[in-house]
Amino acid sequence: MKKLDTIKLHLSSTVKEAMQAIDRGAMKIAVVVDAKNHLLGTLTDGDIRRGLLNTLTMDSSIESIIQKNPLVASVDESKEKILAKTLGKKIYHLPVLDHDGCVVDIKDIDTLLSSQTKKNRVVLMVGGLGTRLQPLTYTTPKPMLKVGNRPILETIILNFKQYGFSNIILSVNYKAEMVEAYFGDGEKFGVNIEYIYEDKRLGTAGALSLMNEKFNESFFVMNGDLLTNVNFEHFLNFHLENNSHATMAVREYEYQIPFGVINQNDGKILSIVEKPTQSYYVNAGIYILNPDVIQLIPKNEFYDMPTLFSDLIKQQKEPMSFPVHEYWLDIGQMNQLQQARDEYFSVFGE
């Protein structure tokens, strides 16, 4: 935010002040805002130079040369969507706005394209039987079913890689040899892949007890049958900023009651609400845990994530929730698999 503040201008700012702001920010761009931080436009070094060629002076107002309808990103948009917006355009920086149109960040496109590798590991649970997707899973483990031009699991791994998370651990069981034959050590995908071999079903958290190596940083755990373009970097930052022991990604789920609901008291009808919609947050199957949490997991026993979070609550560890507004789909049944295949290219663009 401090760097963003150095490149903020107002309509009354002069060309000279704009040049100084752009030099301070070293980003070749400034943002023009009103008194409440709403974005009014952007201004680049090129805009200033063209203005000076058209009789503006250093003391002139910038109002006539700002770009009043610049390309912007929403705070909820994923890295992939931001990059897709700039594809084919000579855009190097993109203002990020919140839901009120206020500037909260500015994205450097070059930085997005070359995310730095982060140490945080990613544990993907890919050992399930996929019984609800039979007969497809008789011969192919669910994470290896193709959606788009690649297996579900490959899309997950590449999404993490885009945010700089390249240390991947795959917890395998059912048809593990197929997974390992395809991914190997991860070199051809630009990541490092290790394997945990479950000799029995251990649940979504139990396999973590098989970790031989100690974790030094917070790490992700994710089900291997999810398609999402959630911003994993934002997720990790949220976890760290809240000093959380464990953070669960949650998704809003709406359910419409197909009848009129009667509100009553002592048999007297107070009101009738016709087919109301109720909204809940549900477990999205993506988690970030601190290393010390592993100590709570029983060794080589079935233990799932909801139980882990319940135990953390009992110990007053106060786990956090991270709402996912981006695309998210749990591929557990045939209709969801077909939905994923129908939507894949419009969401992931390849």
C-alpha positions in Angstrom: 0.0 0.0 0.0 2.9 2.4 0.7 4.1 2.0 -2.9 0.6 2.5 -4.2 0.2 5.7 -2.2 3.3 7.2 -3.9 1.7 7.0 -7.4 -1.7 8.5 -6.4 -2.7 11.7 -8.1 -5.8 14.0 -8.2 -7.4 15.8 -11.1 -5.8 19.1 -9.8 -2.3 17.6 -9.9 0.1 19.1 -12.4 2.1 17.5 -15.1 5.3 18.1 -13.0 3.7 16.3 -10.0 2.7 13.4 -12.2 6.2 13.0 -13.5 7.5 13.0 -10.0 5.0 10.4 -8.9 5.8 8.1 -11.8 9.5 8.4 -11.0 8.9 7.7 -7.3 6.9 4.6 -8.1 9.2 3.3 -10.7 6.2 1.7 -12.4 5.7 4.0 -15.4 2.1 4.6 -14.3 0.2 6.7 -11.8 -3.5 6.3 -10.7 -5.8 9.3 -10.4 -8.3 9.1 -7.6 -10.9 11.3 -5.9 -11.1 12.2 -2.2 -12.6 8.9 -1.3 -10.0 6.9 -3.3 -12.3 6.0 -6.2 -10.4 5.5 -9.4 -10.9 8.3 -11.9 -8.2 7.2 -14.4 -4.6 6.3 -15.0 -1.7 8.2 -16.4 1.5 6.8 -18.0 4.8 8.3 -18.9 3.7 8.1 -22.6 0.5 10.1 -21.8 2.6 12.9 -20.3 5.0 13.0 -23.2 2.2 13.2 -25.7 0.6 16.0 -23.6 3.8 18.0 -23.6 4.1 17.7 -27.4 0.5 19.1 -27.5 1.3 22.4 -25.8 0.9 21.3 -22.2 3.4 22.8 -19.7 4.8 21.4 -16.5 2.3 23.5 -14.6 -0.7 22.3 -16.6 -3.4 20.1 -15.0 -3.3 16.5 -15.9 -7.1 16.3 -16.3 -7.0 16.5 -20.1 -4.5 13.7 -20.6 -5.6 11.0 -18.1 -7.1 7.7 -19.4 -10.6 7.9 -18.0 -11.6 4.3 -18.8 -8.6 2.2 -18.1 -8.5 -1.6 -18.0 -8.8 -2.6 -14.4 -9.0 -5.8 -12.3 -11.4 -6.7 -9.5 -10.0 -7.7 -6.1 -11.8 -11.1 -6.5 -10.2 -11.9 -9.9 -7.6 -14.6 -10.1 -4.1 -14.3 -11.5 -5.2 -16.1 -14.7 -8.1 -13.7 -15.3 -5.9 -10.7 -14.9 -3.3 -12.1 -17.3 -6.1 -13.0 -19.8 -7.3 -9.4 -19.8 -3.9 -8.1 -20.8 -3.2 -10.7 -23.4 -2.4 -9.1 -26.7 -2.5 -5.6 -25.2 0.5 -3.4 -24.4 -0.5 -3.2 -20.8 2.2 -3.6 -18.1 0.3 -2.5 -14.9 -3.3 -3.0 -13.9 -5.1 -1.1 -11.1 -7.0 -3.5 -8.7 -10.4 -2.2 -7.4 -12.6 -3.3 -4.5 -16.3 -3.6 -4.9 -16.8 0.1 -4.3 -14.4 1.1 -7.1 -11.6 2.1 -4.8 -8.0 1.4 -5.7 -6.5 -1.2 -3.4 -3.5 -2.5 -5.4 -1.7 -2.3 -8.7 -0.6 -5.5 -10.5 2.7 -5.6 -12.3 2.1 -7.9 -15.3 5.7 -9.0 -15.6 5.8 -10.0 -12.0 2.6 -12.1 -12.5 4.1 -13.8 -15.4 7.2 -14.8 -13.5 6.0 -15.5 -9.9 8.9 -16.2 -7.5 9.1 -19.8 -6.2 7.8 -20.1 -2.7 8.9 -22.7 -0.1 5.4 -23.5 1.1 4.5 -27.1 0.1 1.3 -28.3 -1.4 -0.1 -31.7 -0.3 -2.7 -33.0 -2.7 -5.0 -35.9 -1.6 -5.4 -38.1 -4.7 -5.9 -41.6 -3.3 -9.7 -41.8 -3.4 -11.6 -44.6 -5.2 -14.0 -42.3 -7.1 -16.9 -44.7 -6.7 -19.5 -42.1 -7.8 -17.7 -41.8 -11.1 -17.7 -45.5 -12.0 -17.4 -47.0 -14.5 -14.8 -44.3 -15.6 -12.8 -44.9 -12.5 -12.6 -48.7 -12.9 -9.5 -48.0 -15.1 -8.6 -44.4 -14.3 -8.2 -42.8 -10.8 -10.5 -39.8 -10.5 -7.7 -37.1 -10.5 -6.4 -38.5 -13.8 -9.8 -38.1 -15.6 -9.4 -35.6 -18.4 -11.0 -32.2 -18.3 -10.0 -29.9 -21.1 -6.8 -31.3 -22.6 -5.3 -32.6 -19.4 -6.1 -34.6 -16.2 -7.8 -32.8 -13.4 -4.7 -33.2 -11.2 -2.4 -31.5 -13.8 -4.6 -28.4 -13.9 -4.4 -28.2 -10.1 -0.6 -28.5 -10.1 -0.2 -25.9 -12.9 -2.5 -23.5 -11.0 -0.3 -23.8 -7.9 2.8 -23.4 -10.0 1.5 -20.1 -11.5 1.5 -18.6 -8.0 5.0 -19.9 -7.3 4.1 -23.0 -5.3 6.2 -25.7 -6.9 6.9 -28.1 -4.1 4.1 -30.7 -4.5 3.4 -33.8 -2.4 0.9 -36.3 -3.8 -0.8 -38.6 -1.3 -1.7 -41.7 -3.4 -3.4 -45.0 -2.9 -5.8 -46.2 -5.6 -4.0 -46.9 -8.9 -1.0 -44.9 -7.6 1.2 -46.3 -10.3 -0.8 -44.4 -13.0 -0.4 -41.1 -11.2 3.4 -41.7 -10.7 3.9 -42.8 -14.2 2.3 -39.7 -15.6 3.8 -37.1 -13.2 7.1 -38.7 -12.2 9.3 -36.3 -10.2 7.4 -33.3 -11.8 10.4 -32.0 -13.8 8.5 -31.9 -17.1 5.8 -29.8 -15.4 8.3 -27.4 -13.8 7.6 -28.5 -10.3 9.1 -30.9 -7.7 6.9 -33.9 -6.9 7.2 -36.3 -3.9 4.8 -39.1 -3.0 3.1 -40.4 0.2 1.9 -44.0 -0.2 -1.2 -44.8 1.8 -1.6 -48.6 2.3 -5.1 -48.0 3.7 -7.7 -45.2 3.6 -6.6 -42.5 6.0 -9.0 -39.7 5.2 -8.3 -36.1 4.2 -6.0 -35.4 7.1 -4.7 -38.8 8.2 -2.1 -39.1 5.5 -0.3 -36.1 6.9 0.8 -38.3 9.8 3.0 -40.3 7.3 5.2 -37.2 6.6 8.7 -38.2 7.3 10.2 -34.7 6.9 9.3 -31.8 9.1 7.6 -28.8 7.7 9.0 -25.4 8.4 6.4 -23.2 6.7 2.6 -23.2 6.5 1.5 -25.6 3.8 -1.5 -26.3 1.6 -3.7 -29.4 1.7 -6.2 -29.8 -1.1 -8.5 -32.5 -2.4 -7.4 -33.8 -5.8 -10.8 -33.6 -7.5 -11.4 -29.8 -7.4 -11.2 -27.3 -10.2 -10.7 -23.7 -9.0 -8.9 -20.6 -10.0 -8.7 -19.3 -6.4 -5.8 -17.0 -5.8 -3.6 -19.2 -3.7 -1.2 -16.3 -2.9 -4.1 -14.3 -1.5 -5.2 -17.3 0.5 -1.7 -17.8 2.0 -1.4 -14.1 2.8 -4.8 -14.1 4.6 -3.7 -17.1 6.7 -0.4 -15.5 7.7 -1.9 -12.0 8.4 -4.4 -13.6 10.8 -1.8 -15.7 12.6 -4.0 -18.7 12.1 -3.0 -22.2 13.0 -5.3 -23.5 10.3 -7.5 -21.9 7.6 -10.2 -23.5 5.6 -11.4 -22.3 2.3 -15.2 -22.0 2.4 -17.7 -21.6 -0.4 -21.2 -20.0 -0.2 -23.9 -22.6 -1.0 -27.5 -21.6 -1.6 -30.4 -23.9 -1.2 -34.0 -23.0 -2.2 -36.7 -24.6 -0.1 -39.3 -25.7 -2.7 -42.3 -24.9 -0.4 -43.8 -21.9 1.4 -42.2 -21.7 4.9 -44.5 -20.9 7.8 -43.3 -18.8 10.7 -45.5 -19.5 13.7 -45.8 -19.0 17.4 -48.1 -21.1 19.6 -49.9 -22.4 16.5 -50.6 -18.9 15.2 -49.2 -18.2 11.7 -47.1 -15.0 11.8 -45.9 -15.0 8.2 -45.5 -17.1 5.1 -42.3 -16.9 3.0 -42.7 -18.5 -0.4 -39.8 -20.8 -1.5 -37.1 -18.9 0.5 -33.4 -19.3 -0.3 -31.1 -20.2 2.5 -27.4 -19.5 2.3 -24.6 -21.4 4.1 -20.8 -21.6 3.9 -19.5 -25.0 3.1 -16.1 -26.7 3.2 -14.4 -26.1 -0.1 -11.7 -28.8 0.4 -8.7 -26.5 0.4 -6.7 -25.8 3.6 -3.6 -24.1 4.9 -2.1 -25.6 8.1 0.8 -24.6 10.3 3.5 -27.3 10.9 2.5 -27.7 14.6 -1.0 -28.8 13.6 0.5 -32.2 12.4 1.1 -33.2 16.0 -2.7 -33.4 16.5 -3.1 -36.1 13.8 -3.1 -39.7 15.0 -0.4 -41.8 13.4 -1.6 -44.0 10.5 -5.3 -43.8 11.5 -8.3 -42.6 9.6 -8.7 -38.9 10.4 -10.4 -36.3 8.2 -10.1 -32.5 8.0 -13.5 -31.6 9.6 -12.4 -33.6 12.7 -9.0 -31.8 12.8 -10.8 -28.4 12.7 -13.2 -29.5 15.4 -10.3 -30.6 17.6 -8.6 -27.2 17.0 -11.8 -25.4 18.0 -12.0 -27.5 21.2 -8.4 -26.5 22.0 -9.4 -22.8 21.3 -6.9 -22.6 18.4 -9.6 -20.5 16.6 -9.1 -21.7 13.0 -10.1 -19.2 10.3 -12.2 -19.4 7.2 -11.3 -17.9 3.8 -14.3 -17.3 1.5 -13.8 -18.4 -2.1 -15.6 -16.2 -4.6 -13.7 -17.5 -7.6 -14.6 -20.4 -9.8 -14.9 -23.6 -7.8 -16.2 -27.0 -8.7 -16.1 -30.3 -6.8 -16.0 -33.1 -9.4 -17.6 -35.9 -7.5 -20.4 -37.1 -9.8 -21.0 -37.5 -13.5 -23.0 -34.3 -13.9 -20.2 -32.3 -12.3 -17.6 -33.9 -14.5 -19.6 -32.9 -17.5 -20.1 -29.4 -16.2 -16.3 -29.1 -15.7 -15.7 -30.2 -19.3 -18.3 -27.8 -20.6 -16.9 -24.8 -18.6 -13.1 -25.6 -18.7 -12.0 -23.5 -21.6 -14.1 -20.5 -20.7 -12.6 -20.5 -17.2 -9.0 -21.6 -17.7 -8.6 -20.5 -21.3 -6.5 -23.4 -22.6 
